[in-house]
Amino acid sequence: MSQRILVDLAISADEYLAYYKGSARQVVAKATDGRIVRFPASILQRMVSHEGIYGRFAIDFDDNGRFCSVSRVG
């Protein structure tokens, strides 16, 4: 049984550049259910636009807590 976490993200392009350069490796966000979640910034790489990363995202994990996929849901 996998887990899905929904997070609303608002990361500017300049902020994401810090992740890209490696000075920050993890994103910490509040899930829509109130939990604080931490995940590797690298999973968002294909979601970056010229403006940054904005919107609601579903992050799926397997039973062992390993990342499976991320998708924009809103």
Secondary structure by P-SEA (a helix, b strand, c coil): cbbbbbbbbbbcaaaaaaaaaccccbbbbbcccbbbbbbbcccccccccccccccbbbbbbccccccccccccc
